[in-house]
Amino acid sequence: MTEAMLGILTAGLGSAEMTVYSLAALALFRHWDFTLAEAAAGAALLPVMLASFVLQVADLSGIPGLIPIMRLIALSLAVAMIVRHRARIHFLPRAIRFFGREHLLAAAVLLGALGLLAVAAVVAGWQGGAILPAPAASPINVVGAPPPPTPVKLLADAVVLRPGFPGAVLLPWLAYVAICFGTYALARRYAWPPTAITVTLLVASMPRLVLLSVSRNVEIISAAAAVVYILALYRTIERPDIKDFILMVVALAFSLSPGRMGPVFPILGLALAVALLHRRHGGRIWWDLVCASPLSVAAAGLPVIIFCQGWHWTEPPFPAGFIATTWSYNADGLQGASANLLRYGLQMLDLTPPVEAVLAKVFNVDWNGFRLGVHDYLLGIVFEPGETGPPFVLPATGNRTLTWFGPFAGLLVLPALGWALRRGPRRLKSLALALVAYGTLVALIPAWTQGNVRYFTTFFACGGFSIAFLLPPWRMTRRRRLFLQLGAVALMAYAVGVACRSLY
């Protein structure tokens, strides 16, 4: 058997194993009365959590032989769960056919894109390559020193390069699936299905999310955990239940990402949960939920501790040849934060290379040059030369490592969060406030570099569903909805094309 055939076979068996875990989780969540979209979001994230848990337990114990034993136990439990609750997943083909009939364009695009990206992820895994390296690195500020100490989360590089979890090539793709279904489940709380599916298409088509789904990068995994956390928080507020509470706490711990900015979202998320649950159900809600099932809470404590990794702030196992980037604090205080906000705002006006090429050829407009000119003009009014940190530059066209989120992020997500702050219901307003605080801290704490784009993955993944509140039925006519869907389709085609083309 050739090496290529062996790699494909190993990746295929690993993907089948992940499928079994996902089906078992889907059956269990459906048994717990989750909607199909909510169950699918949780079922996509659960194998990622399981892989991270198994590998970290084996590393901490120093017994690599634990990996196959724990995998065998998990696989046996998953098969038993599928057999026991098989009636809960028999409807899947029927649900897919119904989705295709009711929403033909969205179904064709989403299912087709997910299928192509799954194949691309498997191919990237057995080839040993990746669209984006792990962890995210910027080509600027390159130094020879090792990266600063960061907590060790699931680094897919380390997983792929060892035989412990061959299905790990699909973990970023599963995180992308969790973001898609989580976005739809949250959008449904503010819109009818056609608009919710349109919003899901808009979020799923963000180029950086698409490229991260076939990468070896922990960035999208933390973002998916944050989305599932918000979904579990909504469910806990709506109907307090120990199962939703445990999912909320575990997902929040799993959203911790490597780096100095990693704890920012978990801290804000915890404050958000405390404020919303206290306001809706009183201060005893936490104690009441714990007392409802203390054994379940105790069992959930172990993965929470493992995912938080408070004891392990040593240098992570970066792959050989990894080039670190410098990380420095913003030394200019509020002035520096204001300059950073302007820079991030201009970077969010990302029209993607094809649109920029059309503007340059047809209208003779240099979009990148225009953004740089706006930056220099505005900062020249307020700041003296040399007061705004490193010079502002935009990534070169085609640099996939520094890809941003496309035009819908700046044109729809940001206005949606602003509208939610002004007119949104309490939960959405509080979440928008937390995301604004997160963005403010990203501008305030680190100095600007092109690589800081990685801090906004969680921001846009969590805030994407708020577009549903911005597009109520009296604004979202069928023609306007079709216009947005076609725009998302074009952006999705571009991003998936870049992801697949990069493997050959």
N, C-alpha and C positions, 0 to 999 in steps of 0.2 A: 504494500500500500504506500503510495507516494505521500510526501509530507503535506502537500496541499489537500489531498483527500482526507488524511488523518485530521488536519485542522478543521476542515468543514464538518467532518463527522463529530468531532469533539464539541464544536460550537453548536451543532444541531442538537446533540444530546443535552447540552447545557440549556439551550433554549427550551427544549421540551420540559426539562425539570422546572424552569421558571414558569412555564405555562401551567403546570400542575399546581404549583403554589398559588398562582393567581386565580385559577378556577376554584380552588378550595376556599380562598379568602372571599371570592365573589359569592359562593354559596353561603358562607357563614354570615356575611354582611346582609345578604338578602333575607336570611333567616331572622336577622335582627331588625327587619323592617326598614332597611335603608332603601331609598329609591335606586333605580338601576344606575343612574349616573353617580350617585354617592357611593354605591357599592363598588362600581368600576374604579373610581378614584382611589378608594382604600385598597382594593385588590391589586392595583398596579403598584402602589407604594410598598405593600407588605413584603413582597420578595426582596426588595431593596433593603428594607430594614433587617430582614432575616439574614441576608448575606453579610451585611455589616456586623450584625450581632455575632454570628458564628465565627467570622474571621477575627474579630477583636477579642472574643473569649479565648480562642486558640492562641492568639498572640500573647495575651496577658498571662495565660496559664503556662506558656512555654511548651505546650504539647501539641504539635501540628497534627498528630493522629486524631485529635478531637474533631477535626473538620469532617472527615467522612462519616464518623459516628453520628455527629449532630445532623449532618445532611440526611443520613438514612432515617433517623428518627423523625425529622421534619417531613420527609417525603412519605413515610408511612402514615403519619398523622394527616397529611394533606389528602392522600388517597382515601383514607377512612372518612374524612370530612366530605369528599366529593360523593362517595357511595351513600353516605347517610343523608345528604341533602341534595341528591341528584335532581330531584324535582324542581329545585330552585334554579337550575341552570339549563334545564331542557328547553326553556323558552327562548334561549339566546338566538338561534337561527331565525325564529319567528320575529323577534324584536328587531333584528338587523334588516329583515325584509320589510317590516313596517317602516323603519327609519328611512330605508331607501325609497319607498313609495311616497312618503310624505315630504321628504326633503331630498330630492334626487341630486341636485347639484352639490349640496353640502356633504351628503353621504358619499358620493363618488370621490370628491376631493379628499375628505378626511380619511376614509378607508384606504383609498389609493396611496395617499401620502404616508400613512402609518405603515402600510405594507412595504413600500419602497424603502422607507427609513429603517424598518426592521431588518430587511435584507442587507442594507448598507452597514448597519451596526454589526451584524454577524460577519460580513466580509471584512470590515475593518478590524474586528477582533482576531480572526484567524490569520489575517495578514500581519498582525502585530502593529498596525498603523492606527492613526486617528486623525480626525479632522482638526480638532483642537487638542493641544497637549494638556496634561493634568499635572499640577494645577495650572490655572490660567497664568500666562506669563506675558509680559509686554516686551517688545523688542527694543524699547528705549530704556535708559538708565541701567544698562547691563553691567553687572559687576561680577567678579570672580568669587566673592565670598558666598557662603551658604545662606539660604534664606533665614529670616528671623524665626525663632521658635513659634510653632503653631500647634494646636491640638490635632491629633491624628484622627481623622474621620475615615470614611471608606474612600481610599484612593484607588480608583479603578485600574490604574497602572499596576499597582502592587497586586491586585486581584488577578488581572489578566496574565501577568508574568509568572504566576504560580499556578499549580494545578488544582488548587483548593476549590474554586468555584468557576468552572468553565462557562456557566451561564451568565457570568458577570458582564460579558460583552453587551448584554441587553439592559443592564441596569439604568444607564442614562436614558435609553429609549422608554423604559417603563416609567421613569420619572416624567418624561414628556407626556406620556399617555395620562398619567395622574393629573398633570396640569390641565390637559384638555378636558377631561371629565369633571374635574373639580371646578373649572371655570363654568362649565354648563350647569352643574348642580347649583352653584351660587347665583349665576345669572337668572335661573328659573325663579328665584325668589323675588325678582324685580321685573320680569318680563315673560311674555308668552313664548312657547317653544320656537317659533320662527325667528324671533329676535334673539333669544338665548343662543340658538345655533349660529346665527350670524356673528354674535359676540365671540363665541368659541372659535369660529373660523378666523376672526381678526387676531385673536391671541395666538392661536396655533400657527399662524403664518408669520409671526415675528421671526426674522432671519436668525437671530442669535439662538433662540430656543430650538429652531430646527437643526442648526449646526451642532448645538450642544447635545442633541439627542443621539448623535452618532459619534460622540467624542469619548474620551476617557477623562472626564472632568467632573469633580464633585459639585460644581457650581449649580447645575440644574437639579441635582438630587436635593440639596438644601432648599431650593426654591419650591420643589414639589412638596417637600415636607411642610413648608410654610403654608401652601395652599390647602393641603389636607387638614392642617391645624385650624385654619379659619373655618373650613367646612365643619369640623367637629365642634368648634366653638359655637357656631350657629345652631347646630343640632342640640347642644347642651343647653343653650339659652331657651330654645323653643320647647324642649321637653327634657328636663334633667334626667339623665340615665347614666348609670355607672359605666356602661360600655362606651358611650360617647365621651364621657369624662376621661377614661383611660386612653382612648385613641387621641384625644386632644393633648393630654400631657406627654404621651410618648412622641407624638408628631412634633410637638414644640421642642422637646429635647433633641430630636433628630434633625431639626432645622439649624442647629448649631453648625456653622461652617468654619473651615480653617482660616486662620489669620486674625489680626488684631480687631477687625470689624466683625468677626464671626458672632460674638455674643450680643450684638446690637439688636437684631431682630428677636431672639428669644427673650431678652429683657423687656422690650416693648410689647411683645406678645403676651408675656405674663402679666404685665400691668394692664393690658387691654382686657384680658380674661377676668382679672380681679375686679376691675371697675364695672364691666358689663354684667357679670354674674351677681355681684353685690347689689347693683341697682335693680336688677330684675327679680332676684330671688332672695335677697338678704345675705347677711354675712355668714349665716350658718350653712349655706349651700355646700361649701367645700367639706365641712365636717359631716354633714348628712350623707353626702355621696360616698365618702370614705367608709362611714359606718354601715352603709347599705351592703357592702361586699368587701370587708377588710382583707380577705385572702386574695381576691383579684387585684386589689391595690398593691398588696405586698409583692405579688408575682410580677406586676408591672414595674415595680421599683428597680429590679435588676436591669432591664433594658434602658430605663431612664438613666441610671448611673453609668452604664456602659456608653450610651450615646453622649452624655454630658462630658465625659473624659476629663473631669476636673483635676485628676492626678497626673495627667499625661501631657505636659506642655513641653515636651522635648522635640527635637528636630524630626520631622516626618520622613518616611522612607521614600525620598524622591528618586526617580529612576536615574541611572547613570547618564551623565552628559547633560542633565537638566541645568539650564542657565537661570539663575535667580535674578530677581529685580529688586532694586532698592525700594524701601518703604520709609517715608518720612512724614512726620506730622505737619499739619498746616501751621506755620509759624507766624502768620499774619493776622490771626484772630478773625474778627468779623469782616475785615477788609478782604482777607484771603478767602473766606467763605463766600462772600458776595461774588468775587471773581470766579470762584469754582462753580457757583450756581449758574453764572452766565455761560461758562464753558460747557457745562453739562447740558444746559438748555439748547445751546447751539448744536451740540453733538446729537441731541434727540431729534433735531430736524434732519433726520436721515432719510433721504429719498431713494437710496440704494443705487449702485453703479449703473444699471440700465437706464433708469430715469434721468440720472445726472448726465449720461452720455447723450440722451435725446435732447435734453435742455441745451447742451453744448453744441450739438450739431444743427438743431433746428432753430433755436432762439439765440445762439451764441452767448449763453449764460454759463459762466463757470460757478457752479453752486458752491463748491468748496472754497473758491476764492471769495465769493460773496460772504460766506459765513466768517471767514478769517478777517475780511474787511470790517464787518459789523463788530466783531470782537475787538479789533484794534481801535476802532473809533470810539466805542462805548467806554472801554477801559482807559483810553487816553484822556477822556473828559474827567474821570474821577481819580485815577491813580497816576503817580509819577512813574516813569520808566524804571523797571527793576523792582517794583513793589508788589508784583503779582505772581511771584514764584517762577516756575519754569515756563519757557515760551510755549504758547498754545499752538499746537500742530494737530492736524487731522490725520487719521491713519491712511496709508496709501490704498488706492483702489485695489480690491481683491485681497486685502489682508484679512483672512478669515478669523484669525485669533482676536482681532479687535472689532469684529462686526458688531453693529448696534442692533436696534430692534425694529427698524423700518419706520415708515411714515405714520402708521396708525398709533404708535406709542406716544409720540408727541402731539399728534392732532386729535386724538380721542381719549387716551387714558388720562392725560393730565387735565383736560377740561372736565372729564367725568369725575375725577377726584375733587376738583374745585367745586363742581355743582353739588356733589355729595356733602361737602363741608357746609354749603349754604342751605340746601333744601333737603338733604337726605334724612331718612329715619335714623333713630338713635344709633342702632348698630352700625349702619353703613357710615354715618358721620364719625363715629368713634374710630372705626377702622381707617377711614381716610385720614383722620388726624394722626393716627399712629404711623401711617405710611409717609405722611408729610414730615413727621418728626424723624423718621428713618432717613429720608432724603436729605433733610437738613443736617443730620449728624454726619452723613457721608460727605457733605460739602464742608463741614466744619472741622472734622478730625483729621483726615488724611490730606496731604498735599496732592494737587491734581497731577495725574499721569494718564496717558491713554489707556493703560491697563485697568483703570478704575471702573471701566464698563462692567466688570464682573460684579460690582456691588449693586448694580441696578437690575440684575436678573430677578432677584426676589421681589424687588419693588414692582416691576411690571407684571410678573406672574401673579402676584397677589392682588394688584389693582386692576387687572384687565377686566374682571367681571363687572366692575362698576360702570362700564360702558352701557350695560343693560339699563341702568337707572337714568342715564343720559338720553336714551332713545325710547321714550314711552310710545305707546301705540299711535297716539295722534300725531307724532312726529315721524314715526317709522312706517311709511306707506310701503306697499309691495315694491314699487319701482325703486325707492330709495334703498330698501333692504337688498334688492337685487344688485344695485350699483355697488354697495359695500361688499357684497359677497363676491362679485366679479373682481373687485380690487384685491380682496383677500386671496382669491384663487390665483391671480397673476403673481402676487407676492410669494405665495406658497410654491408655485411652479418654479420661480427663480431660486428660492432657498433650497428646495429639494434637489433641483438641478445642480446647484453648487455643491451640496453635500455628496451626491452620488458621483459627480464628475471628479471630485477630489480623491476618490479611491483608486483611480486608474491613471 
